[in-house]
Amino acid sequence: LLDELNHMTRLEYPRMLMYQNPELAHAQHAQLQKIEQLKERRSALQHYKRVLDENLQKTAGMRLVLILIADR
């Protein structure tokens, strides 16, 4: 996803700006929408990963507590 986003912003976007032809306006708009969708997906994935990491840390902490209780 990140590679695709980088490709779109580095290569496709500048290329689209070079074209000011009204006939290409639709294609340009579609590419810009794709860039925005990729950015949104990336943000959602980053949020999901952050929540997953937090839950894994909580789970690891709970396991440690259970191990300590079991050793009593």
C-alpha positions as CSV (number, residue, x, y, z in Angstrom):
1,L,0.0,0.0,0.0
2,L,2.8,2.4,0.9
3,D,4.7,1.6,-2.2
4,E,1.6,2.2,-4.3
5,L,0.9,5.5,-2.6
6,N,4.5,6.6,-3.0
7,H,4.3,5.7,-6.7
8,M,1.1,7.7,-7.2
9,T,2.4,10.8,-5.5
10,R,5.9,10.8,-6.9
11,L,5.2,9.8,-10.5
12,E,1.6,10.0,-11.4
13,Y,0.6,13.3,-9.8
14,P,3.4,15.5,-11.3
15,R,2.7,13.8,-14.7
16,M,-1.0,14.7,-14.4
17,L,-0.2,18.3,-13.6
18,M,1.7,18.6,-16.9
19,Y,-1.5,17.8,-18.7
20,Q,-3.9,20.8,-18.8
21,N,-5.9,19.3,-21.6
22,P,-9.6,19.3,-20.7
23,E,-10.0,15.9,-22.3
24,L,-7.7,14.5,-19.6
25,A,-9.5,16.2,-16.7
26,H,-11.5,13.1,-16.0
27,A,-8.4,10.9,-15.8
28,Q,-6.7,13.5,-13.7
29,H,-9.6,13.6,-11.3
30,A,-9.7,9.8,-11.1
31,Q,-6.0,9.6,-10.3
32,L,-6.4,12.3,-7.5
33,Q,-9.3,10.3,-6.1
34,K,-7.1,7.2,-6.1
35,I,-4.4,9.1,-4.2
36,E,-6.8,10.2,-1.6
37,Q,-8.2,6.7,-1.2
38,L,-4.7,5.3,-0.7
39,K,-4.0,7.9,1.9
40,E,-7.2,7.0,3.7
41,R,-6.4,3.3,3.6
42,R,-2.9,4.0,4.9
43,S,-4.3,6.0,7.8
44,A,-6.8,3.3,8.6
45,L,-4.1,0.6,8.5
46,Q,-1.9,2.7,10.8
47,H,-4.7,3.1,13.2
48,Y,-5.5,-0.6,13.1
49,K,-1.9,-1.5,13.7
50,R,-1.6,1.0,16.6
51,V,-4.7,-0.5,18.3
52,L,-3.4,-4.1,17.7
53,D,-0.1,-3.2,19.2
54,E,-1.8,-1.7,22.3
55,N,-3.9,-4.8,22.7
56,L,-0.9,-7.1,22.4
57,Q,0.9,-5.1,25.1
58,K,-2.1,-5.3,27.4
59,T,-2.4,-9.0,26.8
60,A,1.3,-9.5,27.5
61,G,0.9,-7.6,30.8
62,M,-2.1,-9.7,31.8
63,R,-0.2,-12.9,31.1
64,L,2.6,-11.7,33.3
65,V,0.2,-11.0,36.1
66,L,-1.4,-14.5,35.7
67,I,2.0,-16.1,35.8
68,L,2.9,-14.3,38.9
69,I,-0.4,-15.2,40.6
70,A,0.0,-18.9,39.5
71,D,3.5,-19.0,41.0
72,R,2.2,-18.1,44.5
